[in-house]
């Protein structure tokens, strides 16, 4: 896996693309997303600390 970003990490934001960012716990981040993104991210959370690739069909894990 790639390197973990911590709160002390310096991030340069492209001015025309992103105007802010936040470090949030996954469950808090889900509540800030649109309904479709919430479903997709929630389906992926159980696999966050694994080496498993998850395929989502219409926002749901097809292996469940």
C-alpha positions in Angstrom: 0.0 0.0 0.0 1.0 3.6 -0.4 2.3 5.8 2.4 -0.3 7.1 4.9 -1.1 10.8 5.0 -1.0 12.2 8.5 -2.3 15.6 9.7 1.2 17.1 9.6 1.6 16.3 5.9 1.9 19.3 3.7 -0.6 19.3 0.9 -0.5 21.8 -2.0 -4.0 22.2 -3.4 -4.6 23.1 -7.1 -6.3 26.5 -6.7 -8.9 25.8 -9.5 -9.7 22.3 -8.4 -9.9 22.1 -4.6 -10.5 24.9 -2.2 -10.3 23.0 1.0 -9.7 19.6 2.6 -10.2 17.9 6.0 -8.8 14.9 7.7 -11.8 12.9 9.0 -12.6 9.5 10.4 -14.2 7.3 7.7 -17.7 7.3 9.3 -17.6 11.1 9.6 -16.5 11.5 6.0 -19.3 9.3 4.8 -21.9 11.6 6.3 -20.5 14.6 4.4 -20.8 12.9 1.0 -23.8 12.7 -1.4 -26.1 9.7 -1.1 -24.5 7.7 -4.0 -20.9 8.3 -2.7 -22.0 7.4 0.8 -23.2 3.9 -0.3 -20.0 3.3 -2.3 -17.7 4.3 0.5 -19.7 2.4 3.1 -19.4 -0.7 1.0 -15.6 -0.4 0.9 -15.0 0.3 4.6 -14.8 -3.4 5.7 -11.9 -3.8 3.3 -10.0 -0.7 4.2 -7.2 -2.5 6.2 -7.0 -5.5 3.9 -5.2 -6.3 0.6 -8.6 -7.1 -1.0 -9.7 -5.3 -4.1 -13.5 -4.7 -4.0 -15.7 -4.5 -7.1 -18.8 -2.4 -6.7 -21.8 -2.9 -8.9 -24.2 0.0 -8.6 -22.5 1.1 -5.4 -22.7 -2.3 -3.7 -20.2 -5.1 -3.2 -21.1 -7.9 -5.5 -19.4 -10.5 -3.3 -21.7 -10.1 -0.3 
